[in-house]
Amino acid sequence: MDESFLPFSKIIEKLTTIQGEFTDEENGTHSYITDIEIDSPVELDVFFDKDGKLKIGTVPPLYYVDTTFRPSYHQIKFHAQKID
C-alpha cells in the first residue's frame, strides 16, 4: 500500500475519537460536537496484508492532473453521532 494511504479502519478510528467538547475560558465559550458528517472523494487501495487478509486503504485524492481524461474517484460519506 502507498505510504500516503491509511487503512480504512484507522480513518474510522480517528474520526470517532474526536473529544467533542471545546472550551475557551478566556472568551467564555463552551461548544459541544454531537455529530459529524464528512462527504469526500477518495482514492482506494485494495490489497492483501502480510497475513493474507484483504485490506482497504483510503486517502483524499493525492494528485490532480490537468489532462483530458481524469481518474475516477470514489465517494465516501461518513456520519457519526454521539448517543448518550
Phi and psi in degrees as GROMACS dihedral restraints (atoms count N, CA, C in turn):
[ dihedral_restraints ]
;  ai    aj    ak    al  type     phi  dphi    fc
    3     4     5     6     1   -57.5    20    10
    4     5     6     7     1   137.0    20    10
    6     7     8     9     1   -64.4    20    10
    7     8     9    10     1   -15.7    20    10
    9    10    11    12     1   -75.1    20    10
   10    11    12    13     1   -22.2    20    10
   12    13    14    15     1   -83.6    20    10
   13    14    15    16     1   146.9    20    10
   15    16    17    18     1  -112.4    20    10
   16    17    18    19     1   145.2    20    10
   18    19    20    21     1   -58.3    20    10
   19    20    21    22     1   140.9    20    10
   21    22    23    24     1   -55.1    20    10
   22    23    24    25     1   -38.1    20    10
   24    25    26    27     1   -62.5    20    10
   25    26    27    28     1   -33.4    20    10
   27    28    29    30     1   -69.4    20    10
   28    29    30    31     1   -36.6    20    10
   30    31    32    33     1   -64.9    20    10
   31    32    33    34     1   -45.7    20    10
   33    34    35    36     1   -60.8    20    10
   34    35    36    37     1   -43.4    20    10
   36    37    38    39     1   -59.6    20    10
   37    38    39    40     1   -45.7    20    10
   39    40    41    42     1   -66.7    20    10
   40    41    42    43     1   -37.6    20    10
   42    43    44    45     1   -70.3    20    10
   43    44    45    46     1   -29.7    20    10
   45    46    47    48     1   -93.5    20    10
   46    47    48    49     1     0.9    20    10
   48    49    50    51     1  -103.3    20    10
   49    50    51    52     1    15.3    20    10
   51    52    53    54     1   -65.3    20    10
   52    53    54    55     1   131.2    20    10
   54    55    56    57     1   -58.6    20    10
   55    56    57    58     1   -40.9    20    10
   57    58    59    60     1    86.7    20    10
   58    59    60    61     1    -0.5    20    10
   60    61    62    63     1  -135.8    20    10
   61    62    63    64     1   126.8    20    10
   63    64    65    66     1  -127.9    20    10
   64    65    66    67     1   128.3    20    10
   66    67    68    69     1  -126.4    20    10
   67    68    69    70     1   133.9    20    10
   69    70    71    72     1  -123.5    20    10
   70    71    72    73     1    90.1    20    10
   72    73    74    75     1   -60.0    20    10
   73    74    75    76     1   -37.7    20    10
   75    76    77    78     1   -60.2    20    10
   76    77    78    79     1   -39.5    20    10
   78    79    80    81     1   -99.3    20    10
   79    80    81    82     1    -1.2    20    10
   81    82    83    84     1    70.2    20    10
   82    83    84    85     1    32.6    20    10
   84    85    86    87     1  -113.7    20    10
   85    86    87    88     1   150.4    20    10
   87    88    89    90     1  -145.6    20    10
   88    89    90    91     1   121.9    20    10
   90    91    92    93     1  -125.1    20    10
   91    92    93    94     1   149.7    20    10
   93    94    95    96     1  -124.8    20    10
   94    95    96    97     1   139.9    20    10
   96    97    98    99     1  -102.5    20    10
   97    98    99   100     1   121.2    20    10
   99   100   101   102     1  -104.5    20    10
  100   101   102   103     1   -23.0    20    10
  102   103   104   105     1  -155.2    20    10
  103   104   105   106     1   160.0    20    10
  105   106   107   108     1  -139.9    20    10
  106   107   108   109     1   141.0    20    10
  108   109   110   111     1  -136.5    20    10
  109   110   111   112     1   132.9    20    10
  111   112   113   114     1  -129.6    20    10
  112   113   114   115     1   131.0    20    10
  114   115   116   117     1  -128.3    20    10
  115   116   117   118     1   115.8    20    10
  117   118   119   120     1  -149.9    20    10
  118   119   120   121     1   148.4    20    10
  120   121   122   123     1   -71.3    20    10
  121   122   123   124     1   148.3    20    10
  123   124   125   126     1  -140.9    20    10
  124   125   126   127     1   155.1    20    10
  126   127   128   129     1  -101.1    20    10
  127   128   129   130     1   139.8    20    10
  129   130   131   132     1  -112.5    20    10
  130   131   132   133     1   147.5    20    10
  132   133   134   135     1  -131.1    20    10
  133   134   135   136     1   115.9    20    10
  135   136   137   138     1  -105.1    20    10
  136   137   138   139     1   128.7    20    10
  138   139   140   141     1  -154.1    20    10
  139   140   141   142     1   168.3    20    10
  141   142   143   144     1  -104.5    20    10
  142   143   144   145     1   132.5    20    10
  144   145   146   147     1   -78.2    20    10
  145   146   147   148     1  -177.9    20    10
  147   148   149   150     1   -64.4    20    10
  148   149   150   151     1   -19.0    20    10
  150   151   152   153     1   -93.8    20    10
  151   152   153   154     1     4.3    20    10
  153   154   155   156     1    83.3    20    10
  154   155   156   157     1    10.8    20    10
  156   157   158   159     1   -87.8    20    10
  157   158   159   160     1   137.9    20    10
  159   160   161   162     1   -72.1    20    10
  160   161   162   163     1   130.5    20    10
  162   163   164   165     1  -127.5    20    10
  163   164   165   166     1   153.1    20    10
  165   166   167   168     1  -119.3    20    10
  166   167   168   169     1   127.0    20    10
  168   169   170   171     1  -109.5    20    10
  169   170   171   172     1   149.0    20    10
  171   172   173   174     1  -146.8    20    10
  172   173   174   175     1   154.3    20    10
  174   175   176   177     1  -161.2    20    10
  175   176   177   178     1   149.6    20    10
  177   178   179   180     1   -58.4    20    10
  178   179   180   181     1   156.8    20    10
  180   181   182   183     1   -50.9    20    10
  181   182   183   184     1   128.8    20    10
  183   184   185   186     1   -85.1    20    10
  184   185   186   187     1   -35.1    20    10
  186   187   188   189     1  -130.7    20    10
  187   188   189   190     1   127.9    20    10
  189   190   191   192     1  -108.9    20    10
  190   191   192   193     1   113.0    20    10
  192   193   194   195     1  -113.1    20    10
  193   194   195   196     1   125.0    20    10
  195   196   197   198     1   -79.3    20    10
  196   197   198   199     1    98.5    20    10
  198   199   200   201     1  -136.7    20    10
  199   200   201   202     1   176.0    20    10
  201   202   203   204     1   -77.4    20    10
  202   203   204   205     1   -15.4    20    10
  204   205   206   207     1  -126.9    20    10
  205   206   207   208     1   115.0    20    10
  207   208   209   210     1   -95.3    20    10
  208   209   210   211     1   149.9    20    10
  210   211   212   213     1   -64.7    20    10
  211   212   213   214     1   155.5    20    10
  213   214   215   216     1   -92.2    20    10
  214   215   216   217     1   114.8    20    10
  216   217   218   219     1   -92.4    20    10
  217   218   219   220     1   154.0    20    10
  219   220   221   222     1   -89.1    20    10
  220   221   222   223     1   162.7    20    10
  222   223   224   225     1  -118.7    20    10
  223   224   225   226     1   136.0    20    10
  225   226   227   228     1  -127.8    20    10
  226   227   228   229     1   138.0    20    10
  228   229   230   231     1  -126.2    20    10
  229   230   231   232     1   126.7    20    10
  231   232   233   234     1  -124.6    20    10
  232   233   234   235     1   130.3    20    10
  234   235   236   237     1  -132.9    20    10
  235   236   237   238     1   124.9    20    10
  237   238   239   240     1  -124.8    20    10
  238   239   240   241     1   138.3    20    10
  240   241   242   243     1  -133.4    20    10
  241   242   243   244     1   133.9    20    10
  243   244   245   246     1   -76.4    20    10
  244   245   246   247     1   129.0    20    10
  246   247   248   249     1  -116.1    20    10
  247   248   249   250     1   123.8    20    10
